[in-house]
Amino acid sequence: MNNHWSSYQPGSFYDELITGRGSPRTAARGAINLFQQLDADEMAARREAAELAIREMGISFTVYTEGGNIDRAWPFDIIPRVISAKQWKKVSRGLMQRSRALNCFIDDIYNKQRILAEGIVPADIVLESSNYKPQCQGMSPRYGVWAHICGSDLVRNADGRFYVLEDNLRVPSGVSYMVENREITKRVLPELFENYSILPVDDYPSQLYRTLASLSPRDRKRPCIVVLTPGIYNSAYFEHAFLAHGMGAELVEGPDLIVGDDDCVYMRTVDGPMRVDVVYRRIDEDFMDPEAFREDSVLGVPGLMRAWKAGKVAIANAPGSGVADDKVVYAYVPEMIRYYLGEKPLIDSVPTYLCMDPKDRTYVLNNLDKLVVKPANESGGYGIMVGPHASAATRRRFAGLIEKNPRNYIAQPTLSLSTAPTYCDGGIEPRHLDLRPFILQGKDSWVTPGGLTRVALVKGSLVVNSSQGGGSKDTWIVEGKA
């Protein structure tokens, strides 16, 4: 190996590209061979080319700070993550199974509530959750699907197996960066694609369009689909615009839509109102419709819930789908799979301790130095305590928070998150990462080949969120490799 790789030590963690003996994994062999041929100057040049491409393509994300919103260029590492197609096939089946069960659960909660009546999931943790929306009771969207787009976060432990860390069912984001990561890699490392059969990801917008079109209440060859955004100041606005453009859909804000006396949704155009069939909402449901949820919302569309309940418009993800997007409910997903599908889970969840359970709470409070503590409904890596890395004062503070509101906290073992070679400060070093694939469900189901790999750019850190200093890698699913 050249000077980049000769000193690379994967350590005790499972490394995505390099075995414990220091040799490339079979699926990654071609990529590693190419990188070994690049000297220090060439690696630096490729990284600069990637940063230039990111600026030219306008790939950015917004970080919210006390001083205001800051637009930042997308942090990207040029060394891809490589997974064999054979391995990914098993993961995909597990994710589809999980998505089916979660949608059965949401449909059940807003209708017969069988799983609550039979005591498999405690009724109070669902019905008293802020994510449970009584306004949705009695609804059953087309195909029984509520969460049409799900982003499930996967991690790989020291045993090399994938585990689901959490499910994102409300307004999952990040898929545009998955597509753009591939485009950047093609630009700066074109030779990597010459001898590899890498499954494409650039068809995501067309797959999303097909999923959304299948929800249309009107039988039309090309239904009218809109992407509803809170506006340019939202952290994911880049993605909203990207997906609208990729689908050939209109990007709209609340005032662009109106609900008529006929309960149909119309888009204001220069040629007059145009009926909308499907709303892909990228706005939190609490702000979606001031008639049904927060009266003070100026972002939503008055009457949108009325139109949805009348069957005149489809909404993805459906209002109320967040009832399954709760880290306490997450602990019961394996039971949902067995209950609704009569199947054994094909992909494992991370063991989870519920602080609302007295026995679990005692264990958590006695082992805060070993566990990761998470609030039930936060996202973006906020409000998390990683016990082994936390100070004694922080652990005491979290003990107080748990005792004050045990329902709002869960704890999980501190996982030995897998690593991958990452180009940092002119050298190659292992960095921890996770993976967010996206599962689409409408008339049919589809899982992205790979997903968004997020990497903790800070040495030793387990926090991969871009808002918390993380970055990203292109993710390859490679055919023909073991």
Secondary structure, DSSP 4 states (H G I P E B T S, - for coil): --TTTTT---TTSPBSSB-TTSPBPGGGHHHHHHHHT--HHHHHHHHHHHHHHHHHHT-EEEEEETTEEEEEEPPEEEEEEEEEHHHHHHHHHHHHHHHHHHHHHHHHHTTT-HHHHTTSS-HHHHHTSTT--GGGTT---GGG-S-SEEEEEEEE-TTS-EEEEEEE-SS---HHHHHHHHHHHHHH-GGGGSS--BPP-TTHHHHHHHHHHTT-SS--SS--EEEE---TTSTTHHHHHHHHHHHTPEEE-GGGEEE-TTS-EEE--TTS-EEESEEEE-S-GGGT-TTTS-TT-SSS-TTHHHHHHTTSSEEESPTTGGGG--HHHHTTHHHHIIIII----SSEEPP-EETTSHHHHHHHHH-TTTEEEEESS--TTTT-EEGGGS-HHHHHHHHHHHHH-GGGEEEEE-----EEEEEETTEEEEEEEEEE-EEEESSSEEE-SS-EEEEE-STT-----GGGTEEEEEEEEETT--
